[in-house]
Amino acid sequence: MTSLVQRTAHGFVHVLQMARPPVNALNPALCVDLSTAIEQAIADGARGLVLAGGPKVFSAGLDVPYLLSLGGDRAALTNAWTQFFDCARALAQAPVPVVAAIGGHAPAGGCVLGLCCDYRVMASGPYRIGLNETRVGLAAPEGIQHLLRRVVGAHRAARLLITGELVDAEQALAIGLVDELTDIDMVSTRARVWLDDLLTLPPQPMLQTRAISNADLIDALQPGRIQLDRFIDAWFSADTQAGLQALVASLGK
């Protein structure tokens, strides 16, 4: 167990519960703790992982107020984003299947974490998910855009990415962004059920097939397709700063 991620074992399935109230905003500490929890679970014999958040917010994405508090400190800003992308890679590269138990809203970075998992169970109801970066003045790196394209198709992904639209749970299921809807109190349970069923398959063929299927996911998160330096350059642009400041102002209302 780490301070911001609670780990609970259910046989060979380990649940990693993000625990940074109120909305699991992804600051460097949470990202590091999640990466560490994944590593520790695997070392302790986990054959499947559930990534959970909530209540009502799986993760609100990157901690924008924290990032803005760094001002012009490029090194600190680069470190914060590096920890996030390292965390995403840890999920994508996990040697065992991972299910996202999305018990609420999952915008931006929260959606990215979900897209790095093998299967996504989302709470039915008035919850929204998607990559809304353009609405807060950011352009998602090409590698992150690929994560969305691989699950909803190129044309639909382009429309969602350009407009920054967040879709509700029912629409997310209809377009394949999530795989299953259930009651909010059952999200983690249904995630474990899916993993338990998967783990009844012959393990070596299942894991080999998974590795082949996920090769493009892992490739999309490599540094060359994230281009972090270019992303950080854009962070300091007038349009991006205005969008981020507007977001923080709206959070205070």
C-alpha positions in Angstrom: 0.0 0.0 0.0 1.1 3.5 -0.7 -0.2 6.7 0.8 -2.3 7.8 -2.2 -3.2 4.4 -3.6 -4.9 1.7 -1.5 -4.3 -1.9 -2.6 -6.7 -4.7 -1.8 -6.1 -8.3 -2.9 -9.1 -10.5 -4.0 -7.2 -13.7 -4.7 -5.1 -13.1 -7.8 -6.9 -9.9 -8.6 -5.6 -6.7 -6.9 -7.7 -3.5 -6.7 -5.7 -0.3 -6.8 -7.9 2.5 -5.4 -6.7 6.0 -6.0 -7.3 7.9 -2.8 -6.6 11.6 -3.3 -9.8 13.4 -2.4 -11.8 15.1 -3.6 -11.4 14.2 -7.3 -8.1 12.2 -7.5 -6.4 15.0 -9.3 -3.2 13.6 -10.8 -0.2 15.4 -9.1 3.3 13.9 -9.2 2.8 12.2 -5.8 -0.3 10.3 -6.9 1.3 9.3 -10.2 4.4 8.0 -8.5 2.3 6.1 -5.9 0.2 4.5 -8.7 3.3 3.4 -10.6 4.7 2.0 -7.4 1.5 0.2 -6.5 1.4 -1.5 -10.0 5.0 -2.7 -9.5 4.3 -4.0 -6.0 1.1 -5.8 -7.0 2.9 -7.6 -9.8 5.8 -8.5 -7.5 3.3 -9.9 -5.0 1.8 -12.3 -7.5 -1.2 -10.3 -8.9 -2.5 -11.9 -12.2 -5.0 -9.1 -12.8 -5.4 -5.5 -11.7 -8.4 -3.2 -11.2 -7.7 0.6 -11.3 -10.5 2.3 -9.3 -11.2 5.9 -8.3 -14.4 7.7 -7.1 -16.7 8.3 -5.5 -18.5 10.0 -8.5 -15.1 11.0 -10.0 -12.8 8.4 -11.3 -10.1 11.0 -11.8 -10.5 14.6 -12.8 -7.2 14.5 -14.7 -4.0 16.4 -14.1 -4.0 18.8 -11.1 -4.2 22.0 -13.1 -4.1 24.4 -10.0 -0.9 22.6 -8.9 0.6 22.9 -12.4 -0.2 26.6 -12.6 1.3 27.1 -9.2 4.7 26.1 -10.7 4.7 29.3 -12.8 7.6 29.4 -15.2 9.5 26.5 -13.5 10.0 24.4 -16.6 11.9 21.7 -14.8 9.2 21.2 -12.2 6.5 21.3 -14.9 8.4 18.8 -17.0 8.7 16.5 -14.0 5.0 16.6 -13.3 4.0 15.7 -16.8 6.8 13.0 -16.9 5.4 11.4 -13.8 1.9 11.3 -15.4 3.1 9.8 -18.7 5.3 7.3 -16.7 2.2 6.3 -14.8 0.2 5.8 -18.0 3.0 3.7 -19.4 3.1 1.6 -16.3 -0.6 0.7 -16.8 -0.1 0.0 -20.5 3.0 -2.1 -20.0 1.7 -4.1 -17.1 2.4 -7.8 -17.8 -1.1 -8.7 -16.5 -4.6 -7.5 -17.7 -5.9 -4.3 -16.2 -9.5 -3.1 -15.9 -10.5 0.5 -15.2 -13.4 0.7 -12.7 -14.7 4.1 -13.7 -17.0 5.1 -10.9 -17.8 8.6 -12.1 -16.5 11.3 -14.3 -13.2 10.7 -16.2 -12.1 13.8 -18.2 -8.7 14.4 -19.7 -6.0 12.5 -17.8 -8.6 10.4 -16.1 -9.7 9.2 -19.5 -6.1 8.6 -20.6 -5.6 6.2 -17.6 -8.8 4.4 -18.6 -7.6 4.1 -22.2 -4.4 2.5 -21.0 -6.4 -0.4 -19.5 -7.6 -3.6 -21.3 -11.3 -3.1 -20.3 -13.4 -0.3 -19.0 -16.4 -0.6 -16.7 -18.2 2.7 -16.1 -20.9 3.8 -13.8 -24.2 4.3 -15.5 -25.8 7.7 -15.0 -24.9 11.3 -15.5 -21.2 10.8 -15.7 -18.9 11.9 -18.5 -15.7 10.8 -20.1 -13.4 12.0 -22.8 -10.3 14.0 -23.8 -11.4 17.6 -23.4 -8.0 19.2 -23.7 -8.9 21.7 -26.5 -11.5 23.2 -24.2 -8.8 24.1 -21.6 -6.3 25.3 -24.2 -4.2 22.1 -24.7 -3.5 19.9 -27.7 -3.3 16.2 -26.8 0.0 14.7 -28.1 -0.3 12.4 -31.1 0.4 9.3 -29.0 -2.5 10.2 -26.7 -4.8 10.8 -29.7 -3.9 7.3 -30.9 -5.3 5.9 -27.6 -8.7 7.3 -28.5 -8.5 6.3 -32.2 -7.8 2.7 -31.4 -11.1 2.3 -29.4 -13.6 4.5 -31.2 -12.1 4.8 -34.8 -10.3 7.5 -36.5 -13.2 9.7 -37.7 -15.1 9.7 -34.5 -11.9 10.3 -32.5 -11.0 13.3 -34.6 -14.4 14.9 -34.0 -14.2 14.3 -30.2 -10.6 15.5 -30.0 -11.1 18.6 -32.0 -14.2 19.7 -30.1 -13.0 18.5 -26.7 -16.4 16.9 -26.2 -17.1 14.8 -23.1 -19.7 12.1 -23.7 -22.1 10.6 -21.1 -21.9 7.0 -20.0 -24.5 5.7 -22.4 -22.9 7.3 -25.4 -19.5 6.1 -24.3 -20.8 2.6 -24.3 -22.4 3.1 -27.7 -19.2 4.2 -29.4 -16.9 1.7 -27.7 -15.1 4.2 -25.4 -16.2 2.0 -22.5 -17.0 -1.7 -22.5 -19.7 -2.1 -19.9 -22.0 0.0 -17.7 -23.3 -0.9 -14.3 -24.6 0.6 -11.1 -22.0 2.9 -9.5 -21.7 0.7 -6.4 -20.9 -2.3 -8.6 -18.2 -0.9 -10.8 -15.3 -2.5 -9.0 -17.1 -5.8 -8.6 -17.9 -6.0 -12.3 -14.3 -5.2 -13.1 -13.2 -8.1 -10.9 -15.8 -10.5 -12.4 -14.4 -9.7 -15.9 -10.9 -10.4 -14.8 -11.9 -13.6 -12.9 -13.5 -14.9 -16.2 -10.4 -13.9 -18.2 -8.1 -15.7 -15.8 -9.9 -19.0 -16.4 -8.3 -19.1 -19.9 -5.0 -20.9 -20.5 -2.6 -18.2 -19.2 0.2 -18.3 -21.7 -1.8 -18.0 -25.0 -4.0 -15.3 -23.4 -1.0 -13.2 -22.3 0.8 -13.7 -25.6 -2.3 -12.6 -27.5 -2.7 -9.7 -25.2 0.9 -8.6 -25.8 0.4 -8.7 -29.5 -2.9 -6.8 -29.3 -1.4 -4.1 -27.0 1.8 -3.5 -28.9 0.4 -0.3 -30.6 -0.9 0.9 -27.2 2.6 0.7 -25.7 4.2 2.2 -28.8 1.8 5.2 -28.7 3.1 6.1 -25.2 6.8 6.1 -26.1 8.5 9.5 -25.7 8.8 10.1 -29.5 5.1 10.1 -29.8 4.4 12.2 -26.8 7.1 14.9 -27.6 7.0 16.3 -24.1 9.4 19.2 -24.9 7.0 20.4 -27.6 4.0 20.0 -25.3 5.7 22.0 -22.6 6.5 24.8 -25.1 2.8 25.0 -26.0 1.9 25.0 -22.3 3.4 28.5 -22.0 1.5 29.9 -25.0 -1.0 32.7 -24.4 -4.0 30.6 -25.6 -3.1 27.7 -23.3 -2.6 29.9 -20.3 -5.9 31.7 -20.9 -7.7 28.4 -21.2 -6.2 27.0 -18.0 -6.8 30.1 -16.0 -10.5 30.0 -17.1 -10.7 26.4 -16.0 -9.3 27.2 -12.6 -11.7 30.1 -12.2 -14.6 27.8 -13.1 -13.5 25.3 -10.4 -13.7 28.1 -7.8 -17.4 28.8 -8.6 
